[in-house]
Amino acid sequence: MPENSFERRLGLHRVIAPAKCLPQQARTLNSALPAADDEILISVQSLNVDSASFHQFSKSAGGDKTKIAELIESVVRERGKLQNPVTGSGGMLIGEVSSVGKNIKNKDLKSLKPGDKIATLVSLTLTPLHIEKITRVLPEIERIEVKGHAILFDSGIAVKIPADINEGLALAALDVCGAPAQTARLVKPGMRVAVIGGGGKSGLFCLLQAKKSAGPSGRVIALEYSEAAANRLKNLSFVDSVVCADARDAVTASSQIMRALGGEPADLVINVANVAGTEMASILSCKTGGTVYFFSMATSFTAAALGAEGVAADVNLMIGNGYASGHAELTLNLLRESTELRSLLEYIYETKAE
Ligand code: NAP
């Protein structure tokens, strides 16, 4: 085990193979007890499996819940973490703090107490995890309920599940909290902002934050694919205009965005669509010197970089880092502030969980 505190902070002491790899890149982790003095031990209650990963497990299992559970159990048994070998992705967990090591230095983690109900905001792809038993599989919300334990390193991120927000909704918000936090940094008063995929979870948070930051002189528009979701957006006070289009059709979608912005391109385009092939609609909608923020995991670096060059678009292309300091609190506060946002998300997500 490395004694170097930098390495331990990053969790290298829990890596089995290949040696010297960071936990996320490692094939296998050691999830055995006891937890060390610089670790947090969590009694795990449920795993929110990443959407792409859950779909892959479900497809391999032919949709059978028992087989899905067996597949997930076998991955965790072999790897000591939940990292889907096909998609490479993980998810996040909910559990109760069992112990906080006396050598934890991270001030957010240090404030946790045994018994606190938390969600971890670092991926399951780097979290040592042991599952004793999967007790329930909930495909509608891509969640599994488990009995087991997980370990958080000193570099980890976790937030207490707020008492005033329904758990399902809080999780939905925490899953995408990097996007509204970056939106708050990027949007200045008076800006023209377009959100591609605006009717989804992260899209709604970004739209509200963009309007808050751009103010009455700014213009915030949403592009949404389905007519039903586009119609829901039209009723929101923080959305100035809604375009219903397919963002994979770059020319039509960008023309419609510019029309909605009074014939001008956007200062900032936020891409939160969950499908591939929407890079060029985003780039073509952005003004020279403006920024395109790709939060979508379906973004291709090559398509964005070569595509921008190919149309001589001098725009800043930003990768959607899921972490920004203060991201969880900012996002939960958006839910607390806006009954419009909260009711719509409750409608979309809580009905799914029933
Ligand atoms: P979501 O709720 O499913 O929203 C995605 C939205 O994209 C939906 O409103 C969907 O519309 C829309 N869309 C689908 N196809 C479209 C098309 N052809 N043209 C225009 N819009 C289209 O997803 P989410 O949870 O907000 O996540 C959004 C993206 O962020 C995903 O790619 C996810 O992987 C990524 N993400 C990134 C991070 C990070 O750290 N960077 C973290 C979490 C999530 P319909 O419902 O009408 O199909």
Residues whose N, C-alpha, C, O or C-beta is under 5 A from the ligand:
A	BS01	NAP	D175 V176 G197 G198 G199 G200 K201 S202 G203 L223 E224 Y225 S226 A229 A245 D246 A247 R248 V272 A273 N274 V275 F295 S296 M297 A298 G320 N321 G322
